[in-house]
Amino acid sequence: MGVAVFAFIVIFLLFGSAGLILFYREAMLQRIASVTSGRGERKPKGIVSTIHQTGLSLSVVVEQFEKVMPKNERDISSARQKLIRAGFRGESAIKILQGSKLFVPVVLCAILLVTGAWRFSSFLFLVAAGIGYLAPDMWLRRRVVLRQRRIRRGLPDVLDLMIICVEAGLSLDQATIRTSQELRLAQPDLSDELGVVVLEQAAGKPRAEAWKGLADRTDVDSIRNLVSVLVQAEKFGTSIARTLRIHSDTLRTERRQQIEEQAAKTTVKLVFPLVLFIFPSIFLVTLGPAMIKMSQFFHNFK
């Protein structure tokens, strides 16, 4: 037990020292930049500042772990695409993800070493390393699914506001800007994606390519259908408002049909708990007293 405690203290001191050194280096560079620029940044105080500084130091430490990981361009490209679909577009996101695949297994193995759970089986170290390596990818995949679900649910509301803006006399580009500003609190994910579309168009990218980039970033079927509809409407000169209204009604109809389908499946899904849990209890309550009476009767009969 003493060896485990000593090993934990050494690992904790190493990680803590690395984090402090890297964090204070970043803080020193920020102070130098603020002095040379003549203006300092206002930072939150108290516990908020402590949490912010801890998060920065941990992210820096995890980024340093990324240098040890082997790099494969195809895997990095796939991971970067997943990060974009999850809403993480920062340059350090891929470094944090790659570094966490080495940082999390080390932390889990250290926890096993400190708690003494490794005494039950040394195989737990291999299990902890595997879980720690796969956990960041599983977490990222879950974030992508949740974000796509939020985008799919909020798309009809966004289309309704765009319809109102277009029918009020705004162009499609101006309606996109207005919608991204107005729904920033109600639909932050879609507003963020629409803001990227606006920025790409302002940078000179054609409208069709900017909207196709939206479909590629989100990877949502309803967004892809919307982009194809908008491209066709622009190509053939049909009414944008009418096209958006029809697509919005179609999305709501599909959502209603999906809910009805899920409700219809509940009767089939209830069969398994009924057979496994409810029916045995009913049989025990109804037939149990009769079986007891019958066993007593045959016992007395003998």
LINSUL-V100728 format. One record per residue. N is the residue number from 0. RES is the residue in one small letter. SS is DSSP state (helix for helix, strand for strand, loop for the rest). Layout:
BEGIN
n & res & ss
N & RES & SS
N & RES & SS
END
This chain:
BEGIN
n & res & ss
0 & m & loop
1 & g & helix
2 & v & helix
3 & a & helix
4 & v & helix
5 & f & helix
6 & a & helix
7 & f & helix
8 & i & helix
9 & v & helix
10 & i & helix
11 & f & helix
12 & l & helix
13 & l & helix
14 & f & helix
15 & g & helix
16 & s & helix
17 & a & helix
18 & g & helix
19 & l & helix
20 & i & helix
21 & l & helix
22 & f & helix
23 & y & helix
24 & r & helix
25 & e & helix
26 & a & helix
27 & m & helix
28 & l & helix
29 & q & helix
30 & r & helix
31 & i & helix
32 & a & helix
33 & s & helix
34 & v & helix
35 & t & helix
36 & s & helix
37 & g & loop
38 & r & loop
39 & g & loop
40 & e & loop
41 & r & loop
42 & k & loop
43 & p & loop
44 & k & loop
45 & g & loop
46 & i & helix
47 & v & helix
48 & s & helix
49 & t & helix
50 & i & helix
51 & h & helix
52 & q & helix
53 & t & helix
54 & g & helix
55 & l & helix
56 & s & helix
57 & l & helix
58 & s & helix
59 & v & helix
60 & v & helix
61 & v & helix
62 & e & helix
63 & q & helix
64 & f & helix
65 & e & loop
66 & k & loop
67 & v & loop
68 & m & loop
69 & p & loop
70 & k & loop
71 & n & loop
72 & e & helix
73 & r & helix
74 & d & helix
75 & i & helix
76 & s & helix
77 & s & helix
78 & a & helix
79 & r & helix
80 & q & helix
81 & k & helix
82 & l & helix
83 & i & helix
84 & r & helix
85 & a & helix
86 & g & loop
87 & f & loop
88 & r & loop
89 & g & loop
90 & e & loop
91 & s & loop
92 & a & helix
93 & i & helix
94 & k & helix
95 & i & helix
96 & l & helix
97 & q & helix
98 & g & helix
99 & s & helix
100 & k & helix
101 & l & helix
102 & f & helix
103 & v & helix
104 & p & helix
105 & v & helix
106 & v & helix
107 & l & helix
108 & c & helix
109 & a & helix
110 & i & helix
111 & l & helix
112 & l & helix
113 & v & helix
114 & t & helix
115 & g & loop
116 & a & helix
117 & w & helix
118 & r & helix
119 & f & loop
120 & s & loop
121 & s & loop
122 & f & helix
123 & l & helix
124 & f & helix
125 & l & helix
126 & v & helix
127 & a & helix
128 & a & helix
129 & g & helix
130 & i & helix
131 & g & helix
132 & y & helix
133 & l & helix
134 & a & helix
135 & p & helix
136 & d & helix
137 & m & helix
138 & w & helix
139 & l & helix
140 & r & helix
141 & r & helix
142 & r & helix
143 & v & helix
144 & v & helix
145 & l & helix
146 & r & helix
147 & q & helix
148 & r & helix
149 & r & helix
150 & i & helix
151 & r & helix
152 & r & helix
153 & g & helix
154 & l & helix
155 & p & helix
156 & d & helix
157 & v & helix
158 & l & helix
159 & d & helix
160 & l & helix
161 & m & helix
162 & i & helix
163 & i & helix
164 & c & helix
165 & v & helix
166 & e & helix
167 & a & loop
168 & g & loop
169 & l & loop
170 & s & loop
171 & l & helix
172 & d & helix
173 & q & helix
174 & a & helix
175 & t & helix
176 & i & helix
177 & r & helix
178 & t & helix
179 & s & helix
180 & q & helix
181 & e & helix
182 & l & loop
183 & r & loop
184 & l & loop
185 & a & loop
186 & q & loop
187 & p & helix
188 & d & helix
189 & l & helix
190 & s & helix
191 & d & helix
192 & e & helix
193 & l & helix
194 & g & helix
195 & v & helix
196 & v & helix
197 & v & helix
198 & l & helix
199 & e & helix
200 & q & helix
201 & a & helix
202 & a & loop
203 & g & loop
204 & k & loop
205 & p & loop
206 & r & helix
207 & a & helix
208 & e & helix
209 & a & helix
210 & w & helix
211 & k & helix
212 & g & helix
213 & l & helix
214 & a & helix
215 & d & helix
216 & r & helix
217 & t & helix
218 & d & loop
219 & v & loop
220 & d & helix
221 & s & helix
222 & i & helix
223 & r & helix
224 & n & helix
225 & l & helix
226 & v & helix
227 & s & helix
228 & v & helix
229 & l & helix
230 & v & helix
231 & q & helix
232 & a & helix
233 & e & helix
234 & k & helix
235 & f & helix
236 & g & loop
237 & t & loop
238 & s & loop
239 & i & helix
240 & a & helix
241 & r & helix
242 & t & helix
243 & l & helix
244 & r & helix
245 & i & helix
246 & h & helix
247 & s & helix
248 & d & helix
249 & t & helix
250 & l & helix
251 & r & helix
252 & t & helix
253 & e & helix
254 & r & helix
255 & r & helix
256 & q & helix
257 & q & helix
258 & i & helix
259 & e & helix
260 & e & helix
261 & q & helix
262 & a & helix
263 & a & helix
264 & k & helix
265 & t & helix
266 & t & helix
267 & v & helix
268 & k & helix
269 & l & helix
270 & v & helix
271 & f & helix
272 & p & helix
273 & l & helix
274 & v & helix
275 & l & helix
276 & f & helix
277 & i & helix
278 & f & helix
279 & p & helix
280 & s & helix
281 & i & helix
282 & f & helix
283 & l & helix
284 & v & helix
285 & t & helix
286 & l & helix
287 & g & helix
288 & p & helix
289 & a & helix
290 & m & helix
291 & i & helix
292 & k & helix
293 & m & helix
294 & s & helix
295 & q & helix
296 & f & helix
297 & f & helix
298 & h & helix
299 & n & helix
300 & f & helix
301 & k & loop
END
